Every structure is written in structure tokens, then in C-alpha cells.
Amino acid sequence: MFKTKLARNILLVLGIIFLGVSFYGRVFAQGDLERKLETYLQVLDIVKNDYVEKDIDDQKLVYGSIRGMLSSLDDPYTRFVEPKAYEEMRIRMSGTYSGIGIYIGIKKDQLTVISPIEGTPAFNSKLKAGDHIVTVDGKNTKDMALEEAVSLIRGPEGTKVKLGILRPNWKEPKDFDITRAKIKINSVDSKLLDDGLAYIKLNTFENLNSAREFEKALRQARDSRGLIIDLRGNGGGLLQAAIDIGSMFIDQGVIVQTVDREGRTEKLESSGRVLWRKPTVVLINEASASASEILAGALRDNRVATLVGSKSFGKASVQNVRRLSDGSALLVTIAKYRTPNGEDINKKGIKPDVIIEIPSNEAESQASLINGKVETDDIQLQKAIQVLKSMIRTGYGG
């Protein structure tokens, strides 16, 4: 019925996918789905044969169809990644890439800055957590896929990108011209503070070496009386890294619960490889997301740490990366996670035990570790030190 080769190929691929559903115990009414697909294939055939522009890129049509399908799920974290963007994502996991140094996500259907990374062009340009990115080089970001935005923002070292930024208290967007640079993300920055306290800032869970670097810093702090773990501005990353780090503090217990599509709950437990049993405070803020929230929730619910700061971002979903035959990939949400006590923090975030909000006029000074020195005007950090000293005095370990 339909003449285009593209239509036949898509129907074949979809047929293979649908036949595969039976492997999961699904009863599938093939005839019903074929009838529903008929409208789509009719549109595809009309576009290929009647649209005014004759030379249409078949790959663009396929990729656009996939994105449209995924957007109907109303899940910004289930997304399609084109080959180039997927390769960049893999490079980012190595800890080095060229760009402006920024974590972004989708919040309330808007492309949003989760956090700029200290010392990067984004940080030096005064971008802030919560900024909405409305344009990238003049291109509107409404309905833009997350990985597409990442790909546009990144680029060769020394080149510029223009971001249209709308801050919550601004009436109109402002343009930020930012020069890209080589970005090297150290997973961990650490320092020994006064009074026998240790401070470890965990910048990201994306780096494959995050847990190993954290362990090294933790071992160096073994003679300290107490520990502050700073997860502020940490946009998350690998689930396994959060589990591995949590296991350094939790002897026996659940790190995180996951709930799959069938409603089945799996409890991911500590490996029991404990390296630290002394008083611990964890710093979080609105830019602490995903794996950061898993770690913070695990340490709080297992009563091995006290949380200080402001409410976290609220991303509570687990993605699996499925590489496709043409080098592209599908990031698909396979489960939702909950804290060990069963708390659902999705879109709500984790509320700290001790809440210390940063006044808007002081927000730029909240970065904690710059050139190896802890900023004394960081009121959240100062409160964390105060809480930790109190825990040491009273002998309370979490």
C-alpha cells in the first residue's frame, strides 16, 4: 500500500520490536497496533511523496519520529541521543571535554542550569543554578532534547557560544557570550580543616573514577575526628558510583530502593566495605541531583550522617543506556528510585536535617573550595562545621 522504502523499513523494524515484546510475557494484539500505526505510515508516505521540498533527509525523519514518540512519555530523562552526541557523552565520562563546564537538566519543561562547575567558563561568567536557558546561539530551546542542547553548547576550545538566560527574578532574558575551554573535571577536591576535621567535595558521579578518587581522599582523612562531604552543585551521574561510595559508610543496610515498571521493588544494599565510622555531615543544595540524592538519602536513612543545606533538586529516576546499530543511543528510564526508608523524592527533593538557605545576594559566594582554600563566607559550610563539632562533642555519629 505504501510505496516508500523508508515506510517499509520502519514497519519492518517496528514489527521486530513488537514481536520481541512476547519475550517479556506480554500478550500483544498485533492487528490492533498495526491499525494504529497505519495513520503514522500514511503521513510518512504523504510527506515523502507530496511535500513541497523533494529532497528530505530520511534519517532526519526517523530521528524526528523517535523524538516525537519519546516526548509523549512526558519524561525528560528518556531521550534519544544521536551518534555524535553519544560519543561526546562517552568522552565526558572520562572526565575531560571541551565546553563551558555546566550541568543542565529539564525542570518544569524548561532547560535549566543545575550547576556550573567551579573554575570553568560557565562559573566565571556568573551562570547560576536555576537559570533557564531559553536559547543557544539564537536557537530556541523549547521542546529541545537534552542531549541536543548539550551538543550545541559544547564545541572546540576557544570558540564562543551565546546562551540566552532567563533568571527567575528577571523580566527578560539576557545574552551570555561564553568562550569554550578544555574542561577537566576532578571528581574530588579535599582538604584538612582546623580542629581535626576533613572536608571532601564530590564534584560529579559521571567520571568512571569517582568512587576510586573518593576512596583515596577518605583514606587520607582517616585520622580526622569528623568529615564533611560536600555534594552541592553535584548534578549526579552513575548509580553504581553512589552505591560504592555509600558502602564506604554503611556496614549493613540498603543504599537505595528501585521500583520497576511492574511495581516490583529491589533493594540495593551496601557491600559492607566500610572505611569510615566517625561523625559525618553531608552538604546538599538545589543543585544536588540524581546520584547525589541517592548518596545523601542513603547516609541519612542509615543514620550515619546529618544533612545540612537546602532542599535538593528532586531527580529520582534511573536510566539505562542502550546503544543502537547506527551509533546512536537511547537513554531510557527503567526504574524510579526511593531512599532506603521508601521516601519518593521525585520533583520534591530531599529536605536537609538542618536547613540553611543562601540569601540571593550571597549566592555567588557559596562555592566552598577555591584554589585549595575554604571560603569563610560560605554560611552553609560554616553551619556544617558547627553541626559536626557538636556531633563530635556529644559522640553522635549520624
QUIURPE-V686176 format. One record per backbone hydrogen bond with DSSP energy under -1.0 kcal/mol. NH is the residue of the N-H (numbers start at 1). CO is the residue of the C=O. Records with the same first field share a line. If there is no record, write none. Layout:
NH=CO, CO
This chain:
8=4
9=5
10=6
11=7
12=8
13=9
14=10
15=11
16=12
17=13
18=14
19=15
20=16
22=19
23=20
24=21
25=22
26=21
30=28
33=29
34=30
35=31
36=32
37=33
38=34
41=37
42=38
43=39
44=40
45=41
46=42
47=43
48=44
49=45
50=46
51=47
56=54
61=57
62=58
63=59
64=60
65=61
66=62
67=63
68=64
69=65
70=66
71=67
72=68
73=70
74=71
78=75
79=331
81=329
86=82
87=83
88=84
89=85
90=86
91=87
92=88
93=89
94=91
95=92
97=183
99=181
103=115
105=112
107=110
110=107
112=105
113=131
114=103
115=103
117=101
120=117
122=100
124=120
125=121
126=123
127=122
130=113
131=128
132=166
133=111
134=164
135=164
136=139
137=162
139=136
141=134
144=141
149=145
150=146
151=147
152=148
153=149
154=150
158=180
159=156
161=178
163=176
164=135
165=174
166=132
170=167
174=165
176=163
178=161
180=159
181=99
183=97
185=95
189=201
191=199
193=197
198=226
199=191
200=228
201=189
202=230
203=187
205=236
208=93
210=207
213=209
214=210
215=211
216=212
217=213
218=214
219=215
220=216
222=219
224=221
225=196
227=279
228=198
229=281
230=200
231=283
234=231
238=205
242=238
243=239
244=240
245=241
246=242
247=243
248=245
249=246
250=246
255=268
256=268
257=338
258=266
259=336
260=264
263=260
266=258
268=256
270=253
274=272
275=248
276=248
281=227
282=306
283=229
284=308
288=285
289=234
292=289
294=290
295=291
296=292
297=293
298=294
299=295
300=296
301=297
302=298
303=300
304=299
305=299
306=280
308=282
309=354
310=284
312=350
313=288
318=335
320=332
322=330
324=328
327=324
329=81
330=322
331=79
332=320
334=318
335=318
336=259
337=316
338=257
339=343
342=339
347=314
348=345
349=345
354=307
356=309
362=359
365=362
366=363
370=373
373=370
375=368
378=375
379=377
382=378
383=379
384=380
385=381
386=382
387=383
388=384
389=385
390=386
391=387
392=388
393=389
394=390
395=391
396=391
